[in-house]
Structures are given as structure tokens and as C-alpha cells.
């Protein structure tokens, strides 16, 4: 599994994200086959290399049929006023249309779909249910479908709030829907293909000013982006640059895939990908993506359950320790204490994950005489640890290998040592040190 970092200092859009993920190494053939399986037509894609501020970046372009062109830059910024309005919501991919910079080479993937025409599903507008149906019929993994569904659902909810309608009444204009479906499915397929399990996202840097949409002139950040940022705990930073750098699709992608907004204290960069935007602004549109590896000691939140018990037998206390450990407690121990009226007693301590608190509390109440349990949230810093089985001259041994700053430490597991002790007749300490020294000698 991989940890992805998205650096959104020039904003984010759907096509920028796809470009960055392709540049990271997402399989183009897998993406091509996924998009060919979509039951929609009227588009082709082009994957090319472009120069943005002198930097080589990957450009992902959804090219619509001649009669399907979306709004151009002049219209978006109010220099053209002849466009008509309708009663439907036009989803605006403002950051995802425009001219290319210096193209070095490219490959076109043509799509000549006729699925919707054959099945009578061609519509000028599509609602969320229809779009989710299209995604469901694509030949992509279950995980890709979930990611794409999450992104589009977040997008539809935001558009519904922004326009004051129910989510069922949000209709995406056909042009915007094709563009968005392709971009969003492409992002989902690439995330899945790269085996991403954690996504860290920087604050979204946005511009200022106004843009024109089907319903008139609206401010930047556009209302749908504001709704997504508000509802999904996303950090936004307004810059002094004029223009729209964060599109609704880009914000929805972040909302759906982000697992953290905090980078590790220390990390190494394993891969870098640059995705190009289409807009020609003073600030070049580039999304930088990185596959990173955390090299700092990991800090986890854990909980300590604590109870003082003075009227429970030793047998019962011994049994509850075994039961708690068998059910997955991280650690269990007793501390001798003196309670009120100078009664000798034991303080039971259980270390566990938050999701296991209720289970362990129930075990403690059932198996002991306590009537109260205290809870305390704690931070635990752990070394990077790997559990592995190694071959030694005494046989296979299970060990923990822990990484410190400048060395690796090995800790043979108790059961493996005991098994060798029984077979060899040697002492525990002798076998323990023999395994450690042999591992260090050959590793």
C-alpha cells in the first residue's frame, strides 16, 4: 500500500489530478480500458507532455465532439455575453478547459461509443442516479467504483446546496457530465491502480475574482467549492492571484480521498508526478503528487482502561487477564495498591484501541467485581516494526525487527525461543542471544 501527498499550491481540478497520477506511474492501459468501458459517447482522451513554467508535466485532456464543446476562457471571465441560460444546473469544470502549452508528444485514445444510443439512454442532462448507474456499468474494480461514487455524490450534494434544490433534482448538463464522469472515473481508477491507502492533502490554494456560468456571474471560490470545503473539513487559502484554481470536481476529489492534512515529521519521496492544468493564469496550474514513506516514529492514539478491585479472587483476576489478551488487548497488567480502610487491592490496567473500549469494558464488568472503569486517552510513539520468520541454524524463528534512527534491533519471539530450548536442552538466555547474534552476522 502507498501513501499519497497532493500539493495543491496551484489549486486542483479533475484533469490536473489524473495527469499527476499518470505521471506517478498509474497504468495508462488500465485507464484506457476503463474509459472505453463507460456506456457514454462523444469524447476521446489525449495524454501528452506539456511545459508549465518550464517544468515538464503530464496533461490529461478530455476532448469532446465538436457539438459538445464546453465554455471557453473568454466566456468564463465575462468577455462574451451571448450564451443562453436554461433551467438546469450546469456543472462547471472551469479549470479543466483551455489551451495547451508546448506539446512535445502525445497519444490519442479514441472512443466511438454507441452504448446509450443503442439502449435509448441519450439525454441532454443527467441526474446523480443516472451517473452512478453509468459508473456501475463500467468495467472497473469495486474499489474504483466506490471512489468514483463518493466523489460524484459529494459533488452533487454541494451543487444541490449551492442552488437550493434537493440532491435528486440536481441535473448535470450533458457536456459537463461527460467531462466530469471521465475525469472522476479516471481519478478513481488511477488511485486504485497505484494501490493508495492514505492520502495527505495540503491546503487548497484558491484565487479571487468572478467567473461566468449558466446562471450569471458568480464569485471565486465558486459556491459548490465553498460547500465542499465547509462540509468536509478542508483547509482553504485565498491567494492574491485572480482566477479560479479550485474546481468543484477538484474539491470533491479531495473530500472523497483525503485521510489527513498533516505530513509526517520526516519522510522520503519515492515518486513524483506533475499534472498540468489548462488555464493560462499568471500562476502556472500544476498539481504535484508524491508517493512518500514515513520515516518518523509512528504516534498512535490509544486508551487506558483502569479499575481498582479489592474484593475479587486471584483466580478470577488471572482469568480476566487471559480473556482480555485473547480478545486483542494491546497490554494488560495489575499494580498492587492500598485502597480505603487500608484494604490491599489490585489496579487493573488495559491498553486498547478506541474501537475496542466497549468490548473490553463489558468483559471487565462481567468477569470482575468492579462497578466502575476509568478511561484515559493517550499517545503512544512506536518504532517502525516488522514481524517476520527467519531461518537460523537452529531452525525457523519468529522475530520482531524494529528500526531505530541508525540501527535495526531484533527481538526473538518468546514461543520460538521456548520451542528451541525444549528441543536443544539449552537455556533461554543462551538461545535468545544466539539468535540475535546470528541475525546481526548475516543481515
C-alpha positions, 0 to 999 in steps of 0.5 A: 500500500502507498501513501499519497501527498497532493500539493495543491499550491496551484489549486486542483481540478479533475484533469490536473489530478489524473495527469499527476497520477499518470505521471506517478506511474498509474497504468495508462492501459488500465485507464484506457480500458476503463474509459472505453468501458463507460456506456457514454459517447462523444469524447476521446482522451489525449495524454501528452507532455506539456511545459508549465513554467518550464517544468515538464508535466503530464496533461490529461485532456478530455476532448469532446465532439465538436457539438459538445464543446464546453465554455471557453476562457473568454466566456468564463471571465465575462468577455462574451455575453451571448450564451443562453441560460436554461433551467438546469444546473450546469456543472462547471469544470472551469479549470479543466478547459483551455489551451495547451502549452508546448506539446512535445508528444502525445497519444490519442485514445479514441472512443466511438461509443454507441452504448446509450444510443443503442439502449435509448439512454441519450439525454441532454442532462443527467441526474446523480442516479443516472451517473452512478448507474453509468459508473456501475456499468463500467468495467472497473474494480469495486474499489474504483467504483466506490471512489468514483461514487463518493466523489460524484455524490459529494459533488452533487450534494454541494451543487444541490446546496449551492442552488437550493434544490434537493440532491435528486433534482440536481441535473448535470448538463450533458457536456459537463457530465461527460467531462466530469464522469471521465475525469472522476472515473479516471481519478478513481481508477488511477488511485486504485491502480497505484494501490493508495491507502492514505492520502495527505492533502495540503491546503487548497490554494484558491484565487479571487475574482468572478467567473461566468456560468449558466446562471450569471456571474458568480464569485471565486471560490465558486459556491459548490467549492465553498460547500465542499470545503465547509462540509468536509473539513478542508483547509482553504487559502485565498491567494492574491492571484485572480482566477479560479484554481479550485474546481468543484470536481477538484474539491470533491476529489479531495473530500472523497480521498483525503485521510489527513492534512498533516505530513509526517515529521520526516519522510522520503519521496519515492515518486513524483508526478506533475499534472498540468492544468489548462488555464493560462493564469499568471500562476502556472496550474500544476498539481504535484503528487508524491508517493512518500514513506514515513520515516518518523516514529509512528504516534498512535492514539490509544486508551487506558482502561483502569479499575481498582478491585479489592474484593475479587479472587486471584483466580478470577483476576488471572482469568480476566487477564487471559480473556482480555489478551485473547480478545486483542488487548494491546497490554494488560497488567495489575499494580498492587495498591492500598485502597480505603480502610487500608484494604490491599487491592489490585489496579487493573490496567488495559491498553486498547484501541478506541474501537475496542473500549466497549468490548473490553469494558463489558468483559471487565464488568462481567468477569470482575467485581468492579462497578466502575472503569476509568478511561484515559486517552493517550499517545503512544510513539512506536518504532517502525516494526516488522514481524517476520520468520527467519531461518537460523541454524537452529531452525525457523524463528519468529522475530520482531525487527524494529528500526531505530534512527541508525540501527535495526534491533531484533527481538526473538519471539518468546514461543520460538525461543521456548520451542528451541530450548525444549528441543536443544536442552539449552537455556533461554538466555543462551538461545535468545542471544544466539539468535540475535547474534546470528541475525546481526552476522548475516543481515 
